């Protein structure tokens, strides 16, 4: 089995270094014939491409490709199109994997192929804010994911991606491009195989108040891309995923008191939690108004769409 690990990146050089060094430290048996790592730089301005060129001798498995800033969907497509492997692994550039990562995906795929080749594997993703030693983080209940196809840690035969039509490049903003492709893969009959032994540690900085404006912007982007997702697959299931239901309106509208609990009114309490060493709890509470921003963005984008065309 020849793997092509496709990694889109945008201004994540410090954690990308850890990500790539971990991939160079893989331990595997004869079932893995070889592997390559394709880093697609999506227009970074932090010196990512220059670093990759300078330190190429320390990253023998890495090939880098640069594109203008077009979003992760276009970046992943470019990676797949240039891949030499028969099997694609998608991870994010802020994911640090264990040394048996490739072998774990291999073992799970080989087991699944005994019945059919219409399978793909999904590994574990553990969230951490420990930059110095990300793999030291234990698994938490909040790390559970019920996603069918999420590109944070997934392995799939390249021909299935080509048959499904790859990612939709119209998803240029944040969110949903992988789950939308997952809908098309499911229609082709592909089966998800959970592979908890293929562990990746998803690093993000500890929550601080100055991150909130960027988080709000991402929720607004996610809302707009959610409507594109629904436009392509107008089903109740997709409405649930993108939070475009009266249930979500009531839930987040009630919890945020109709928007009265927001980034301004909650600042003192959130900072109080952060000062007491509870940034994760502060983040979970901030998700109340972040989700309210998302719901409002979904309905705003849907309203704009309805003004120009009719949708189911």
C-alpha positions as CSV (number, residue, x, y, z in Angstrom):
1,X,0.0,0.0,0.0
2,X,1.4,3.3,-1.1
3,X,0.1,6.3,0.9
4,X,0.0,9.9,-0.2
5,X,-0.6,12.1,2.9
6,X,-2.2,15.3,1.7
7,X,-2.0,18.3,4.0
8,X,-3.4,21.8,3.1
9,X,-1.8,24.6,5.1
10,X,-2.2,28.3,5.6
11,X,0.0,30.3,8.0
12,X,0.6,27.4,10.4
13,X,4.4,27.1,10.1
14,X,5.3,26.4,13.8
15,X,2.9,23.5,14.3
16,X,3.4,22.3,10.7
17,X,7.0,21.6,11.5
18,X,5.9,19.2,14.3
19,X,3.3,17.7,12.0
20,X,5.9,16.9,9.3
21,X,8.6,15.7,11.6
22,X,6.1,13.2,13.2
23,X,5.3,11.9,9.7
24,X,9.0,11.4,9.0
25,X,9.2,9.2,12.1
26,X,6.8,6.5,11.0
27,X,7.3,2.8,11.9
28,X,5.6,0.3,9.6
29,X,5.9,-3.2,8.2
30,X,5.9,-4.7,4.7
31,X,2.3,-3.9,4.1
32,X,3.2,-0.3,3.6
33,X,5.4,-0.2,0.5
34,X,6.1,3.5,0.7
35,X,4.6,6.9,1.4
36,X,4.8,10.5,0.5
37,X,3.7,13.7,2.2
38,X,2.2,16.4,-0.1
39,X,2.0,19.8,1.5
40,X,-0.2,22.2,-0.4
41,X,0.5,25.8,0.7
42,X,-2.7,27.9,0.3
43,X,-1.0,31.2,-0.1
44,X,0.7,31.4,3.3
45,X,2.5,34.6,4.3
46,X,4.5,33.2,7.2
47,X,7.4,31.8,5.3
48,X,6.1,28.3,5.0
49,X,7.2,27.6,1.5
50,X,10.7,29.1,2.2
51,X,11.1,26.9,5.2
52,X,10.0,23.8,3.3
53,X,12.7,24.5,0.7
54,X,15.4,25.3,3.2
55,X,14.8,22.2,5.3
56,X,14.0,19.8,2.5
57,X,16.9,17.4,3.4
58,X,15.3,16.8,6.8
59,X,11.9,16.0,5.2
60,X,12.7,13.4,2.5
61,X,9.1,12.3,2.2
62,X,7.7,15.8,1.7
63,X,6.8,17.4,-1.6
64,X,5.4,20.9,-1.5
65,X,3.0,22.7,-3.9
66,X,2.0,26.3,-3.7
67,X,-1.2,27.9,-4.8
68,X,-2.9,31.3,-4.4
69,X,-5.3,31.5,-1.4
70,X,-8.3,29.5,-2.6
71,X,-9.3,27.5,0.5
72,X,-8.7,23.9,1.7
73,X,-11.1,22.3,-0.8
74,X,-9.0,23.5,-3.8
75,X,-5.7,22.7,-1.9
76,X,-6.8,19.1,-1.1
77,X,-7.9,18.6,-4.8
78,X,-4.5,19.8,-6.0
79,X,-2.8,17.4,-3.6
80,X,-4.9,14.5,-4.8
81,X,-4.3,15.4,-8.4
82,X,-0.5,15.3,-7.8
83,X,-0.5,12.2,-5.6
84,X,1.5,9.2,-6.6
85,X,0.0,6.8,-4.0
86,X,-3.0,4.5,-4.4
87,X,-4.3,5.5,-1.0
88,X,-4.9,9.1,0.2
89,X,-4.6,10.2,3.8
90,X,-6.0,13.6,4.7
91,X,-4.9,15.3,7.8
92,X,-4.7,19.0,8.8
93,X,-1.5,20.9,9.2
94,X,-2.0,21.3,12.9
95,X,-2.2,17.6,13.6
96,X,0.7,15.7,15.2
97,X,0.5,11.9,14.7
98,X,2.0,8.9,16.5
99,X,4.8,6.8,15.0
100,X,2.4,3.9,14.2
101,X,-0.1,6.2,12.4
102,X,0.3,4.8,8.9
103,X,0.5,1.2,10.1
104,X,-2.8,1.6,12.0
105,X,-4.6,2.9,9.0
106,X,-3.1,0.1,6.9
107,X,-4.2,-2.7,9.2
108,X,-7.7,-1.3,9.3
109,X,-8.0,-0.9,5.6
110,X,-6.6,-4.4,4.9
111,X,-9.2,-5.9,7.3
112,X,-12.0,-4.0,5.6
113,X,-10.8,-5.0,2.1
114,X,-11.5,-8.6,2.9
115,X,-15.2,-7.9,2.3
116,X,-15.1,-4.9,-0.1
117,X,-12.8,-2.2,-1.3
118,X,-15.6,0.4,-0.7
119,X,-14.4,1.4,2.7
120,X,-12.3,4.1,4.3
121,X,-10.8,4.6,7.7
122,X,-11.2,7.4,10.2
123,X,-8.7,7.8,12.9
124,X,-8.9,9.4,16.4
125,X,-8.4,13.1,16.8
126,X,-7.5,14.3,20.3
127,X,-7.6,18.1,20.8
128,X,-4.8,19.7,22.8
129,X,-3.3,23.1,23.5
130,X,0.0,21.6,24.6
131,X,2.4,22.8,21.9
132,X,5.6,21.5,23.5
133,X,4.3,17.9,23.9
134,X,1.0,17.6,22.0
135,X,1.0,13.8,22.1
136,X,0.8,13.8,25.9
137,X,-2.9,14.8,25.9
138,X,-5.3,12.1,27.1
139,X,-8.5,11.3,25.2
140,X,-11.5,13.3,26.5
141,X,-15.2,12.9,25.9
142,X,-15.3,16.2,24.0
143,X,-12.9,14.6,21.5
144,X,-15.7,12.2,20.3
145,X,-16.8,12.7,16.7
146,X,-19.8,11.2,14.9
147,X,-18.8,12.6,11.5
148,X,-19.0,10.2,8.6
149,X,-16.2,11.8,6.5
150,X,-13.9,14.4,8.1
151,X,-10.5,15.3,6.7
152,X,-8.8,15.7,10.0
153,X,-7.7,12.1,9.9
154,X,-9.0,9.9,7.2
155,X,-7.6,7.3,4.7
156,X,-9.3,6.4,1.4
157,X,-8.4,4.8,-1.9
158,X,-7.6,7.5,-4.4
159,X,-9.9,6.1,-7.1
160,X,-13.0,6.6,-4.9
161,X,-12.2,10.3,-4.5
162,X,-11.9,10.7,-8.3
163,X,-15.1,8.8,-8.8
164,X,-17.0,11.0,-6.3
165,X,-15.6,14.1,-8.0
166,X,-13.2,15.4,-5.4
167,X,-14.0,18.4,-3.2
168,X,-16.2,21.2,-4.5
169,X,-13.9,24.2,-5.0
170,X,-16.8,26.6,-4.3
171,X,-16.3,25.9,-0.6
172,X,-13.7,28.7,-0.4
173,X,-14.7,29.9,3.1
174,X,-14.5,27.9,6.4
175,X,-16.4,24.7,6.8
176,X,-18.3,21.8,5.3
177,X,-16.3,20.9,2.2
178,X,-15.3,17.5,3.7
179,X,-18.8,16.6,5.0
180,X,-20.3,17.5,1.6
181,X,-17.9,15.2,-0.2
182,X,-18.9,12.6,2.5
183,X,-22.5,12.7,1.3
184,X,-21.4,11.9,-2.2
185,X,-19.2,9.1,-1.0
186,X,-22.0,7.6,1.0
187,X,-24.2,7.6,-2.1
188,X,-21.5,5.5,-3.7
189,X,-21.9,3.0,-0.9
190,X,-18.6,3.5,1.0
191,X,-18.5,2.2,4.5
192,X,-16.8,4.0,7.4
193,X,-14.3,2.0,9.5
194,X,-13.3,3.6,12.8
195,X,-9.6,3.3,13.4
196,X,-8.9,4.6,17.0
197,X,-5.3,3.3,16.8
198,X,-4.4,5.9,14.1
199,X,-4.1,8.8,16.6
200,X,-3.6,12.4,15.7
201,X,-3.3,15.3,18.2
202,X,-5.0,18.4,17.0
203,X,-3.2,21.4,18.4
204,X,-4.8,24.8,18.9
205,X,-3.6,27.6,21.3
206,X,-5.3,27.9,24.7
207,X,-8.4,30.1,24.5
208,X,-7.9,33.8,24.9
209,X,-10.3,36.7,24.5
210,X,-8.4,38.1,21.5
211,X,-9.3,35.0,19.5
212,X,-13.0,35.7,19.7
213,X,-13.3,38.1,16.6
214,X,-11.7,35.4,14.5
215,X,-13.9,32.7,15.9
216,X,-17.0,34.8,15.2
217,X,-15.8,35.4,11.6
218,X,-15.4,31.6,11.2
219,X,-18.9,30.9,12.4
220,X,-20.3,33.4,9.9
221,X,-18.2,31.8,7.2
222,X,-19.4,28.3,8.3
223,X,-23.0,29.5,8.1
224,X,-22.6,30.7,4.6
225,X,-20.9,27.5,3.5
226,X,-23.6,25.5,5.2
227,X,-26.2,27.0,2.9
228,X,-24.1,25.9,-0.1
229,X,-24.0,22.5,1.4
230,X,-27.8,22.5,1.8
231,X,-28.2,23.9,-1.7
232,X,-26.3,20.8,-3.1
233,X,-28.1,18.3,-0.8
234,X,-31.4,19.7,0.4
235,X,-32.3,17.2,3.1
236,X,-33.4,17.3,6.7
237,X,-30.2,15.6,7.8
238,X,-28.1,18.4,6.2
239,X,-30.3,21.0,7.8
240,X,-29.5,19.5,11.2
241,X,-25.8,19.5,10.5
242,X,-25.7,23.1,9.5
243,X,-28.0,24.2,12.3
244,X,-30.7,25.5,10.0
245,X,-33.8,24.3,12.0
246,X,-36.2,25.9,14.4
247,X,-34.7,23.7,17.1
248,X,-31.4,25.4,16.8
249,X,-33.0,28.8,16.6
250,X,-34.8,28.1,19.9
251,X,-31.8,26.5,21.6
252,X,-29.1,29.0,20.9
253,X,-31.5,32.0,21.0
254,X,-32.7,30.9,24.4
255,X,-29.2,30.1,25.8
256,X,-27.8,33.4,24.5
257,X,-30.9,35.3,25.7
258,X,-31.6,36.4,22.1
259,X,-28.0,37.6,21.7
260,X,-27.8,39.5,24.9
261,X,-25.1,37.1,26.1
262,X,-22.4,37.9,23.6
263,X,-18.7,38.7,23.3
264,X,-19.1,42.0,25.0
265,X,-21.3,41.1,27.9
266,X,-19.5,37.8,28.6
267,X,-16.0,39.3,28.5
268,X,-15.6,39.8,32.3
269,X,-16.8,36.3,33.2
270,X,-14.7,34.6,30.4
271,X,-11.6,36.4,31.5
272,X,-12.3,35.4,35.1
273,X,-12.3,31.8,34.1
274,X,-9.1,32.2,32.0
275,X,-7.4,33.9,34.9
276,X,-8.2,30.9,37.1
277,X,-6.7,28.4,34.7
278,X,-9.9,27.3,33.0
279,X,-9.6,28.4,29.4
280,X,-11.3,25.3,28.0
281,X,-14.4,25.9,30.2
282,X,-14.4,29.5,29.0
283,X,-14.3,28.4,25.4
284,X,-17.2,26.0,25.9
285,X,-19.3,28.8,27.4
286,X,-18.3,31.1,24.6
287,X,-19.7,28.5,22.2
288,X,-23.1,29.6,23.3
289,X,-22.9,33.0,21.5
290,X,-20.6,31.6,18.8
291,X,-23.4,29.1,17.8
292,X,-25.9,31.9,17.9
293,X,-23.7,33.8,15.3
294,X,-23.6,30.7,13.2
295,X,-27.4,30.2,13.2
296,X,-28.0,33.8,12.3
297,X,-25.4,33.6,9.5
298,X,-27.1,30.4,8.1
299,X,-30.5,32.0,8.0
300,X,-29.1,35.3,6.6
301,X,-27.3,33.4,3.7
302,X,-30.4,31.3,3.1
303,X,-32.6,34.4,2.9
304,X,-30.2,35.9,0.3
305,X,-30.4,32.7,-1.7
306,X,-34.2,32.6,-1.6
307,X,-34.3,36.2,-2.8
308,X,-32.6,35.1,-6.0
309,X,-33.8,31.6,-6.5
310,X,-36.3,29.0,-5.1
311,X,-35.0,26.2,-3.0
312,X,-36.7,23.1,-1.6
